[in-house]
């Protein structure tokens, strides 16, 4: 990894190099999903809720868009 960082710094000394963070959390934009307005959430960026349990009707919205593969 160190040679890669050195190469980046050589090309652009002002570059900010950050470690990659993997997470099981994803954000979805309900505006891009048909009937997405019935999905829970939509709080401000500074006040999120960790996880939601969807009811059957909300789950169907995700299934119709083929999004269920992204969720547990």
C-alpha positions as a Markdown table, in Angstrom:
| # | Residue | x | y | z |
|---|---|---|---|---|
| 1 | Unk | 0.0 | 0.0 | 0.0 |
| 2 | Unk | 2.8 | 2.4 | 0.8 |
| 3 | Unk | 4.2 | 2.5 | -2.8 |
| 4 | Unk | 0.7 | 3.5 | -4.0 |
| 5 | Unk | 0.5 | 6.3 | -1.4 |
| 6 | Unk | 3.9 | 7.6 | -2.4 |
| 7 | Unk | 3.0 | 7.6 | -6.1 |
| 8 | Unk | -0.2 | 9.6 | -5.3 |
| 9 | Unk | 1.8 | 12.1 | -3.3 |
| 10 | Unk | 4.4 | 12.4 | -6.0 |
| 11 | Unk | 1.7 | 13.3 | -8.5 |
| 12 | Unk | -0.2 | 15.6 | -6.2 |
| 13 | Unk | 1.4 | 16.6 | -2.9 |
| 14 | Unk | -1.8 | 18.3 | -1.8 |
| 15 | Unk | -3.9 | 15.2 | -2.1 |
| 16 | Unk | -5.7 | 14.0 | 1.0 |
| 17 | Unk | -5.5 | 10.2 | 1.3 |
| 18 | Unk | -8.2 | 8.5 | 3.3 |
| 19 | Unk | -8.5 | 4.9 | 4.3 |
| 20 | Unk | -11.4 | 2.9 | 2.8 |
| 21 | Unk | -14.2 | 2.2 | 5.2 |
| 22 | Unk | -16.6 | -0.6 | 4.5 |
| 23 | Unk | -20.0 | -0.7 | 6.1 |
| 24 | Unk | -23.2 | -2.6 | 6.0 |
| 25 | Unk | -25.2 | 0.6 | 5.8 |
| 26 | Unk | -26.4 | 2.1 | 2.6 |
| 27 | Unk | -28.4 | 5.2 | 1.8 |
| 28 | Unk | -31.3 | 5.1 | -0.7 |
| 29 | Unk | -33.1 | 8.1 | -2.3 |
| 30 | Unk | -36.8 | 7.4 | -1.9 |
| 31 | Unk | -37.4 | 9.8 | -4.8 |
| 32 | Unk | -35.9 | 7.4 | -7.2 |
| 33 | Unk | -38.2 | 4.5 | -6.2 |
| 34 | Unk | -41.8 | 4.2 | -7.5 |
| 35 | Unk | -44.1 | 4.7 | -4.4 |
| 36 | Unk | -40.9 | 5.4 | -2.3 |
| 37 | Unk | -42.8 | 8.1 | -0.4 |
| 38 | Unk | -44.4 | 5.4 | 1.8 |
| 39 | Unk | -41.0 | 4.2 | 3.0 |
| 40 | Unk | -39.9 | 5.3 | 6.5 |
| 41 | Unk | -37.0 | 7.7 | 7.1 |
| 42 | Unk | -36.2 | 11.0 | 5.6 |
| 43 | Unk | -34.8 | 12.6 | 8.7 |
| 44 | Unk | -32.2 | 15.4 | 8.4 |
| 45 | Unk | -28.6 | 14.3 | 7.7 |
| 46 | Unk | -27.6 | 15.0 | 11.3 |
| 47 | Unk | -30.4 | 13.0 | 12.9 |
| 48 | Unk | -30.6 | 9.6 | 11.3 |
| 49 | Unk | -32.2 | 6.4 | 12.7 |
| 50 | Unk | -30.2 | 3.2 | 12.6 |
| 51 | Unk | -32.3 | 0.6 | 10.8 |
| 52 | Unk | -36.0 | 0.4 | 10.1 |
| 53 | Unk | -38.3 | -2.6 | 10.1 |
| 54 | Unk | -40.6 | -2.5 | 7.0 |
| 55 | Unk | -44.1 | -3.7 | 7.0 |
| 56 | Unk | -45.4 | -5.9 | 4.1 |
| 57 | Unk | -46.6 | -2.9 | 2.0 |
| 58 | Unk | -43.3 | -1.1 | 2.3 |
| 59 | Unk | -41.3 | -4.3 | 1.5 |
| 60 | Unk | -43.3 | -4.8 | -1.7 |
| 61 | Unk | -42.2 | -1.3 | -2.9 |
| 62 | Unk | -38.6 | -2.5 | -2.7 |
| 63 | Unk | -39.4 | -5.9 | -4.3 |
| 64 | Unk | -41.0 | -4.3 | -7.3 |
| 65 | Unk | -37.9 | -2.2 | -7.9 |
| 66 | Unk | -35.6 | -5.2 | -7.5 |
| 67 | Unk | -34.0 | -3.6 | -4.5 |
| 68 | Unk | -34.5 | -6.3 | -1.9 |
| 69 | Unk | -31.1 | -7.9 | -2.8 |
| 70 | Unk | -29.5 | -4.8 | -1.1 |
| 71 | Unk | -31.3 | -5.3 | 2.2 |
| 72 | Unk | -31.3 | -8.0 | 4.9 |
